[in-house]
């Protein structure tokens, strides 16, 4: 019996080591959920896909209006074009409860037809009590360029928690920045840019890296009024998102900004304007 007991213990230890080494990283689950969402939607319908993966509090944006996603898609027609997308960049909080995906999408009338529209999506996901990621935010921008195939997903897994960070702090920052943009222009974002910043702007393919974003900011019109509407922060206090409205030339659209903590400073990792 003694050798058997030793063998059983050895097997348990080997199983623990193997399981630990092969345990799915939180960011991989975030990426896989996005891919499952896209795969399900491409074989069913846009309506069915969103109703399956949306959180009950998730929101979508339509012509400058913020709408409850469930209500919007329950009223949507059952038959719709074929939408497909895949993540190219993902970020997740140290607590694993909030994350973002962004990447290209295409629209076809049917799976066999040619592409009739393309652009970039930005999504915010929240892990529920069952350990499943549910979609909180979906905002996209369109462009005409053909995107390159996605070979790998660039990833940032945050590692540090900030006990003193809170939602009010990020909203105060948002309000100050929006006031600065209204008076001094979009270059007011410059001090806050993360080196891996992603900007998704109307009519343009993704603008990536701090250098390219700075060049683009210099070209944006200063005549814009932004208003933060809502958002959230991770349990670790290292990841926050805010969405709001943008009024420019008597037209109102929406924006999404994602912030991450870097050495106790909030840095802008994503801006999407629809």
CORTA-V58939 format. One record per residue. N is the residue number from 1. SS is DSSP state (A for helix, B for strand, O for the rest). PHI is phi as a letter, one per 20 degrees, with the letter a starting at -180 (999 if undefined). OMEGA is omega as a letter, one per 20 degrees, with the letter a starting at -180 (NA if undefined). Layout:
BEGIN
N&SS&PHI&OMEGA ; N&SS&PHI&OMEGA
END
This chain:
BEGIN
1&O&999&a ; 2&A&f&r ; 3&A&g&a ; 4&A&f&r ; 5&A&f&r ; 6&A&f&a ; 7&A&f&r ; 8&A&f&r ; 9&A&f&r ; 10&A&f&r ; 11&A&f&r ; 12&A&f&r ; 13&A&f&r ; 14&A&f&r ; 15&A&f&r ; 16&A&f&r ; 17&A&f&a ; 18&A&f&a ; 19&A&f&r ; 20&A&f&a ; 21&A&f&a ; 22&O&d&r ; 23&O&f&a ; 24&O&f&r ; 25&O&f&a ; 26&A&g&a ; 27&A&f&r ; 28&A&f&r ; 29&A&f&r ; 30&A&f&r ; 31&A&f&a ; 32&A&f&r ; 33&A&f&r ; 34&A&f&a ; 35&A&f&r ; 36&A&f&r ; 37&A&g&a ; 38&A&f&a ; 39&A&f&r ; 40&A&f&a ; 41&A&f&a ; 42&A&f&a ; 43&A&d&r ; 44&O&d&r ; 45&O&b&r ; 46&A&g&r ; 47&A&g&a ; 48&A&f&a ; 49&A&f&a ; 50&A&f&r ; 51&A&f&r ; 52&A&e&a ; 53&A&d&a ; 54&B&f&r ; 55&B&f&a ; 56&B&f&r ; 57&B&d&a ; 58&B&f&a ; 59&B&c&r ; 60&B&c&a ; 61&B&c&a ; 62&B&b&r ; 63&O&l&r ; 64&O&n&r ; 65&B&d&r ; 66&B&e&a ; 67&B&c&r ; 68&B&f&a ; 69&A&f&a ; 70&A&f&r ; 71&A&f&a ; 72&A&f&a ; 73&A&e&r ; 74&A&f&r ; 75&O&e&a ; 76&O&f&r ; 77&O&f&a ; 78&O&f&a ; 79&O&e&a ; 80&O&b&r ; 81&O&f&r ; 82&B&e&a ; 83&B&d&r ; 84&B&c&r ; 85&B&b&r ; 86&O&b&a ; 87&O&f&r ; 88&O&d&a ; 89&B&b&a ; 90&B&c&r ; 91&B&c&r ; 92&B&c&a ; 93&O&f&r ; 94&O&f&r ; 95&O&f&r ; 96&O&m&a ; 97&O&e&r ; 98&B&c&r ; 99&B&b&r ; 100&B&c&r ; 101&B&c&r ; 102&B&b&a ; 103&B&r&a ; 104&B&e&r ; 105&B&c&r ; 106&B&c&r ; 107&B&c&r ; 108&B&c&r ; 109&O&f&r ; 110&O&c&a ; 111&O&g&a ; 112&O&e&a ; 113&O&e&r ; 114&O&f&a ; 115&B&f&r ; 116&B&d&r ; 117&B&a&r ; 118&B&b&r ; 119&B&r&a ; 120&B&c&r ; 121&B&d&r ; 122&B&c&a ; 123&B&c&r ; 124&B&d&a ; 125&B&c&r ; 126&B&c&r ; 127&B&e&a ; 128&O&e&a ; 129&O&f&r ; 130&O&e&r ; 131&O&n&r ; 132&O&d&r ; 133&B&e&r ; 134&B&c&a ; 135&B&f&r ; 136&B&e&a ; 137&B&c&r ; 138&B&c&r ; 139&B&b&a ; 140&B&c&r ; 141&B&c&a ; 142&B&d&r ; 143&O&b&a ; 144&O&d&a ; 145&O&f&r ; 146&O&e&a ; 147&O&e&r ; 148&O&f&r ; 149&O&g&r ; 150&O&e&r ; 151&O&e&r ; 152&O&c&r ; 153&O&e&r ; 154&B&f&a ; 155&B&c&r ; 156&B&c&r ; 157&B&d&a ; 158&O&f&a ; 159&O&c&a ; 160&O&d&r ; 161&O&e&a ; 162&O&c&a ; 163&O&f&a ; 164&O&e&a ; 165&O&f&r ; 166&O&b&a ; 167&A&f&r ; 168&A&f&r ; 169&A&f&a ; 170&A&f&r ; 171&A&f&r ; 172&A&f&r ; 173&A&f&r ; 174&A&g&a ; 175&A&f&r ; 176&A&f&a ; 177&A&f&r ; 178&A&f&r ; 179&A&f&r ; 180&A&f&r ; 181&A&f&a ; 182&A&f&a ; 183&A&d&a ; 184&A&d&r ; 185&O&n&a ; 186&A&f&r ; 187&A&f&r ; 188&A&f&r ; 189&A&f&a ; 190&A&g&a ; 191&A&f&a ; 192&A&d&a ; 193&B&f&r ; 194&B&f&r ; 195&B&g&a ; 196&B&d&a ; 197&B&g&r ; 198&B&d&r ; 199&B&d&r ; 200&B&d&a ; 201&O&d&a ; 202&O&g&r ; 203&O&m&a ; 204&O&c&r ; 205&O&f&a ; 206&O&g&r ; 207&B&d&a ; 208&B&c&a ; 209&O&n&a ; 210&A&g&a ; 211&A&f&a ; 212&A&f&r ; 213&A&f&r ; 214&A&f&r ; 215&A&f&a ; 216&A&f&a ; 217&A&g&a ; 218&O&f&a ; 219&O&e&a ; 220&O&f&r ; 221&O&f&r ; 222&O&e&a ; 223&O&e&a ; 224&O&b&r ; 225&B&d&a ; 226&B&d&r ; 227&B&c&r ; 228&B&f&a ; 229&B&d&a ; 230&B&a&r ; 231&B&r&a ; 232&B&a&a ; 233&B&c&a ; 234&O&f&r ; 235&O&f&a ; 236&O&f&a ; 237&O&m&a ; 238&O&d&a ; 239&B&b&r ; 240&B&b&r ; 241&B&c&r ; 242&B&b&r ; 243&B&c&a ; 244&B&a&a ; 245&B&d&r ; 246&B&c&r ; 247&B&d&a ; 248&B&b&r ; 249&O&l&r ; 250&O&m&r ; 251&B&c&a ; 252&B&d&r ; 253&B&c&a ; 254&B&c&r ; 255&B&c&r ; 256&B&c&r ; 257&B&c&r ; 258&B&c&a ; 259&B&d&r ; 260&B&c&r ; 261&B&e&r ; 262&B&c&a ; 263&O&l&r ; 264&O&m&r ; 265&B&d&r ; 266&B&f&r ; 267&B&c&a ; 268&B&e&a ; 269&B&d&a ; 270&B&b&r ; 271&B&c&r ; 272&B&c&r ; 273&B&d&a ; 274&O&e&NA
END
